[in-house]
Amino acid sequence: MSIDFFIGGIAGIISRTIVAPIELNRIQRQNYFIPDATLRDVYKKEGLRFLWKGNGVNCIRIFPQLSINYAVFRQSKYYLQNKIENKHGVNFLSGCIAGCISILMTYPLETTRTYMSLQTNKNKYNGICDALRKIPVKQLYQGSKMSLIGFGAFSGIQYAVYYHFNNLLKDTYFDSNLVCGGLAGIVSISITYPSDLIRRRLQLQGFDKTVPRYNGIIDCCRKIFKYEGITGFYRGLSSTYLKTGPAVAVQFWVIETLNTYLKNEDIYI
């Protein structure tokens, strides 16, 4: 299990760092009301390297999150495959369990990452330690209920789709890990995207006076629909496709590669 922790964490760091500027753009487009929230503004006012702002926190977050996610998925799958005959159901349910546990255990770092990504020239927090010291504990967990639903489903769909297609394509001449990982990312985010946007809006309560006020998940849904329409739930989806497909593709490619070198193991079921 310790090797599973390591494999999941390394896969997360590599994949998220590669697509960090696209991820920043996604967060900005989801929360268009934040001042100076475009990549052009970041480049002009802060410099090129700040297109990766928040990525340090994201790597600190993603290592334990994906370590826990992958390790719990593997352990859950081992337990459930002896009780459930449908292998797709095993992957989906194991992924949901892994997603819920991993997001809940690392959620304060997710909130911190969002805040640091949307600030300008460190006008609110001077690093992760300063942010964790200043942000109230209750505020660190804003939106976590929505994340349990959304990320749990995202993780379950992601694993189920990946292993389904990889079993179909693993004997082809191209790298099926990258292709199936990209498909898994696109399918899972397409289905669960509104939950990610709602979670982000709730997460930002108290961050800036420009953020609309929401009193819970239902109130947030109602106000987004009223003032932004149905398309408001899909703000930033195009950037998310550009980020999620490559990120999940690289994530699963690294997982499979490290499994081969560290464990000499085929993990398909």
C-alpha positions as CSV (number, residue, x, y, z in Angstrom):
1,M,0.0,0.0,0.0
2,S,2.9,2.4,0.7
3,I,4.0,2.0,-3.0
4,D,0.4,2.8,-4.1
5,F,0.6,6.0,-2.0
6,F,3.9,7.0,-3.7
7,I,2.7,6.1,-7.2
8,G,-0.6,8.1,-6.8
9,G,1.2,11.1,-5.4
10,I,3.9,11.3,-8.0
11,A,1.4,10.9,-10.8
12,G,-0.6,13.8,-9.4
13,I,2.3,16.2,-9.1
14,I,3.6,15.6,-12.6
15,S,0.2,15.8,-14.3
16,R,-1.0,18.9,-12.4
17,T,2.2,20.9,-12.9
18,I,2.1,20.3,-16.7
19,V,-1.4,21.8,-17.0
20,A,-1.1,24.4,-14.2
21,P,-1.7,27.6,-16.4
22,I,-4.8,26.0,-17.9
23,E,-6.0,25.1,-14.4
24,L,-5.5,28.7,-13.4
25,N,-7.6,29.9,-16.3
26,R,-10.3,27.4,-15.4
27,I,-10.6,28.8,-11.9
28,Q,-10.6,32.4,-13.2
29,R,-13.3,31.7,-15.7
30,Q,-15.5,30.0,-13.1
31,N,-15.2,33.0,-10.9
32,Y,-15.2,35.8,-13.5
33,F,-16.3,38.4,-10.9
34,I,-12.8,38.4,-9.2
35,P,-10.7,41.5,-10.2
36,D,-7.8,40.9,-12.5
37,A,-8.9,37.3,-13.0
38,T,-7.5,36.6,-16.5
39,L,-4.2,35.0,-17.7
40,R,-3.4,38.3,-19.4
41,D,-3.8,40.3,-16.2
42,V,-1.6,37.8,-14.4
43,Y,1.1,38.0,-17.0
44,K,1.1,41.8,-17.2
45,K,0.9,42.5,-13.4
46,E,2.8,39.6,-11.9
47,G,4.9,38.0,-14.6
48,L,5.2,34.8,-16.5
49,R,6.1,32.5,-13.6
50,F,2.8,33.5,-11.8
51,L,0.9,31.6,-14.5
52,W,1.9,28.7,-12.1
53,K,0.7,30.5,-9.0
54,G,-1.0,28.2,-6.6
55,N,0.7,25.2,-8.2
56,G,3.0,24.8,-5.2
57,V,0.0,24.5,-2.9
58,N,-1.7,22.3,-5.5
59,C,1.3,19.9,-5.5
60,I,1.3,19.8,-1.7
61,R,-2.4,19.1,-1.9
62,I,-2.4,16.7,-4.8
63,F,0.3,14.4,-3.5
64,P,-1.6,13.3,-0.4
65,Q,-5.0,13.5,-2.2
66,L,-4.1,11.3,-5.1
67,S,-1.9,9.1,-2.9
68,I,-4.9,8.5,-0.7
69,N,-7.2,8.2,-3.7
70,Y,-5.2,5.6,-5.5
71,A,-4.3,3.6,-2.4
72,V,-8.0,3.5,-1.2
73,F,-9.1,2.6,-4.7
74,R,-6.8,-0.3,-4.8
75,Q,-7.7,-1.6,-1.3
76,S,-11.5,-1.0,-2.0
77,K,-11.2,-2.9,-5.3
78,Y,-9.4,-5.8,-3.7
79,Y,-12.2,-6.0,-1.1
80,L,-15.2,-5.5,-3.4
81,Q,-14.2,-7.7,-6.3
82,N,-14.8,-10.7,-4.1
83,K,-18.3,-9.5,-3.3
84,I,-19.5,-7.9,-6.6
85,E,-19.4,-9.7,-9.9
86,N,-19.6,-6.7,-12.2
87,K,-16.1,-5.4,-12.6
88,H,-17.3,-2.0,-13.9
89,G,-19.4,-1.7,-10.8
90,V,-16.4,-2.6,-8.6
91,N,-14.2,0.1,-10.3
92,F,-17.0,2.8,-10.0
93,L,-17.8,2.1,-6.4
94,S,-14.2,1.8,-5.4
95,G,-13.5,5.1,-7.2
96,C,-16.4,6.8,-5.4
97,I,-15.1,5.6,-2.0
98,A,-11.6,6.8,-2.8
99,G,-12.8,10.1,-4.1
100,C,-14.9,10.9,-1.0
101,I,-12.1,9.9,1.5
102,S,-9.3,11.7,-0.4
103,I,-11.1,15.0,-0.9
104,L,-12.3,15.3,2.6
105,M,-8.9,14.6,4.1
106,T,-7.1,17.3,1.9
107,Y,-9.9,19.8,1.5
108,P,-8.3,22.7,3.4
109,L,-5.4,22.6,1.0
110,E,-7.8,22.8,-1.9
111,T,-9.4,25.9,-0.5
112,T,-6.0,27.5,0.2
113,R,-4.9,26.7,-3.4
114,T,-8.0,28.4,-4.8
115,Y,-7.5,31.5,-2.7
116,M,-3.8,31.8,-3.6
117,S,-4.6,31.3,-7.3
118,L,-7.1,34.2,-7.3
119,Q,-5.1,36.8,-5.4
120,T,-2.9,39.4,-7.2
121,N,0.6,40.1,-6.2
122,K,0.2,38.3,-2.9
123,N,-2.3,41.0,-1.7
124,K,-4.0,38.6,0.7
125,Y,-1.6,35.8,1.7
126,N,2.1,35.6,1.6
127,G,2.4,31.9,1.1
128,I,0.6,28.7,2.2
129,C,1.5,29.0,5.9
130,D,0.2,32.6,6.1
131,A,-3.0,31.6,4.3
132,L,-3.6,28.6,6.7
133,R,-3.0,30.9,9.6
134,K,-5.4,33.6,8.4
135,I,-8.3,31.6,7.0
136,P,-10.7,30.4,9.7
137,V,-11.1,26.7,10.0
138,K,-14.8,26.8,9.1
139,Q,-14.0,28.7,6.0
140,L,-11.4,26.2,4.9
141,Y,-14.2,23.6,4.6
142,Q,-16.7,25.7,2.7
143,G,-18.1,23.7,-0.2
144,S,-16.8,20.4,1.2
145,K,-20.3,18.9,1.1
146,M,-20.6,19.6,-2.6
147,S,-17.1,18.1,-3.1
148,L,-18.0,14.9,-1.4
149,I,-20.8,14.5,-4.0
150,G,-19.0,15.8,-7.0
151,F,-15.5,14.5,-6.5
152,G,-16.8,11.2,-5.3
153,A,-18.7,10.8,-8.5
154,F,-15.9,12.2,-10.6
155,S,-13.4,9.7,-9.2
156,G,-15.8,6.7,-9.6
157,I,-16.6,7.6,-13.2
158,Q,-12.9,8.3,-14.0
159,Y,-11.7,4.8,-12.8
160,A,-14.7,3.0,-14.4
161,V,-14.2,4.6,-17.8
162,Y,-10.4,4.3,-17.7
163,Y,-10.4,0.5,-17.0
164,H,-13.3,-0.2,-19.3
165,F,-11.5,1.4,-22.3
166,N,-8.1,0.1,-21.4
167,N,-9.3,-3.4,-21.3
168,L,-10.7,-2.9,-24.8
169,L,-7.6,-1.1,-26.2
170,K,-4.6,-2.4,-24.3
171,D,-3.4,-4.6,-27.2
172,T,-3.4,-1.8,-29.8
173,Y,-0.3,-0.3,-31.3
174,F,-0.7,3.2,-29.6
175,D,-0.3,4.0,-25.9
176,S,-3.7,3.1,-24.5
177,N,-2.8,4.5,-21.1
178,L,-2.7,8.1,-22.4
179,V,-5.7,7.7,-24.7
180,C,-7.9,6.0,-22.1
181,G,-6.8,8.4,-19.4
182,G,-7.8,11.4,-21.6
183,L,-11.2,9.8,-22.3
184,A,-11.7,9.1,-18.6
185,G,-11.0,12.7,-17.7
186,I,-13.2,14.2,-20.4
187,V,-16.2,11.8,-19.6
188,S,-16.0,12.2,-15.9
189,I,-15.7,16.0,-15.9
190,S,-18.5,16.4,-18.5
191,I,-20.9,14.6,-16.1
192,T,-19.8,16.2,-12.9
193,Y,-18.7,19.7,-13.9
194,P,-21.6,21.7,-12.4
195,S,-20.7,20.3,-8.9
196,D,-17.2,21.6,-9.3
197,L,-18.3,25.1,-10.2
198,I,-20.8,25.2,-7.3
199,R,-18.2,23.9,-4.9
200,R,-15.8,26.6,-6.0
201,R,-18.4,29.4,-5.5
202,L,-19.2,28.2,-2.0
203,Q,-15.5,27.8,-1.3
204,L,-14.9,31.5,-2.1
205,Q,-17.4,32.9,0.4
206,G,-15.6,35.5,2.4
207,F,-12.6,35.6,0.1
208,D,-13.5,38.9,-1.6
209,K,-16.4,41.4,-1.5
210,T,-17.0,40.8,-5.3
211,V,-18.0,37.2,-4.6
212,P,-21.8,36.7,-4.7
213,R,-23.3,35.6,-1.4
214,Y,-24.7,32.1,-1.3
215,N,-26.5,30.4,1.6
216,G,-25.7,26.7,0.9
217,I,-25.9,24.5,-2.1
218,I,-29.6,25.0,-3.0
219,D,-29.3,28.8,-2.7
220,C,-26.2,28.8,-4.9
221,C,-27.9,26.7,-7.6
222,R,-30.9,28.9,-7.5
223,K,-29.0,32.2,-7.8
224,I,-26.6,30.9,-10.5
225,F,-29.6,29.8,-12.6
226,K,-31.5,33.1,-12.0
227,Y,-28.6,35.5,-12.8
228,E,-26.5,33.4,-15.2
229,G,-28.8,30.9,-16.7
230,I,-28.1,27.2,-17.3
231,T,-24.8,28.1,-19.0
232,G,-23.7,29.6,-15.7
233,F,-23.2,26.1,-14.4
234,Y,-20.7,25.4,-17.2
235,R,-18.4,28.5,-17.0
236,G,-14.9,27.5,-17.8
237,L,-15.8,24.1,-19.2
238,S,-13.7,24.5,-22.3
239,S,-10.6,25.3,-20.2
240,T,-11.5,22.3,-18.1
241,Y,-11.5,20.0,-21.1
242,L,-8.0,21.4,-22.1
243,K,-6.8,20.7,-18.6
244,T,-8.5,17.6,-17.5
245,G,-8.0,15.4,-20.5
246,P,-4.2,15.8,-20.6
247,A,-3.9,15.8,-16.8
248,V,-5.8,12.5,-16.3
249,A,-4.0,11.0,-19.3
250,V,-0.6,11.8,-17.8
251,Q,-1.8,10.7,-14.4
252,F,-2.8,7.2,-15.5
253,W,0.3,6.9,-17.8
254,V,2.5,7.6,-14.8
255,I,0.5,5.2,-12.6
256,E,0.9,2.4,-15.1
257,T,4.5,3.2,-15.8
258,L,5.4,3.2,-12.1
259,N,3.4,0.1,-11.5
260,T,5.5,-1.6,-14.2
261,Y,8.8,-0.5,-12.9
262,L,8.2,-0.6,-9.1
263,K,5.9,-3.6,-8.8
264,N,6.1,-5.4,-12.2
265,E,2.3,-5.6,-12.0
266,D,-0.6,-5.4,-14.5
267,I,-3.4,-3.6,-12.7
268,Y,-6.3,-4.1,-15.1
269,I,-9.3,-6.0,-13.9
